[in-house]
């Protein structure tokens, strides 16, 4: 059936529009489709990385439980090297540091904690690493460095534990007045049901605090 004049005018207008704008429109559509494909590909890659990292993290946990420090060193190195952007890497670093600490090797316990502080994308893990690193430095009698490690703008839910650890360092530095203030701050910031409260109170009582 032949087109009427109105339909022919619409077709001619559409053809003229497409001749002028067709290529840019196709280019935009192509870019959008590529972006969607890229985003989905990146999501798939992230998921793949997470799954693979979780398998290595489980191997690391088993090595830690077995106190196989040679395997702990090898497996943690693999985790940090291949999957540094995953949450399992920072979890593994905290686990590795604990294993070295419990084995009595304070020097080896520090690098994985520093790795978390410098590279973890999880703010809670970074705070935990600072808290634990300060404990290692306290045992090494590196008091000034421990205080520096505990100095953060916002310790979040760990504020009470940070204050408690700072009090421990100050006691070791023979600064009872400052330590007392730190322990009182810890009691103020710890949750009422925190198991740490009783220990902090004992420390405060030992210093003659109210």
Helices and strands as residue ranges (DSSP letters): H 5-65, H 69-82, H 87-102, H 106-119, H 123-139, H 143-150, G 156-158, H 159-172, H 176-189, H 196-206
